[in-house]
């Protein structure tokens, strides 16, 4: 029987190693959705539609909420936003610096002429977020900060 003891010991070690490997494999394949491919138009869990970067040219990926950021030096991070036309769209103004009030107008002439904005947020001091909902016909429109009129840009509904 002394010959069988070393074999049993090796067998036990092998079984324990196999059990540890199976447990490790099961943990790596947990049901958090990490191994599943997202459906068309969806973003994998934990990722932004643009990989964490601001889209170029102010374009908003399909299905995403358009966002603009107020940055140091009384500036927006983009001079152009694109949204869907004839659809209610919520725009988020992320105030990361300063005191601002995001507003949307039919045109720059309407804003300069004192017309009321189509949509406007109350002024707030950073850090804060302002949200406005618009439903615009196709074409070019205008946005600006109601406090710093030099912070402005084009809103294109398409």
Secondary structure, DSSP 8 states (H G I E B T S, - for coil): -HHHHHHHHHHHHHHHHHHHHHHHHHHHT-SSSTTS---TT---TT--TTTTS--GGG---TTS--EEEEETTTEES-SEEEE-TTS-EEEEEEE-SSEE-EEEES-HHHHHTT---SEE---EESSEEEEEEE---SEEEEEEESS-TTSEEEEEE-
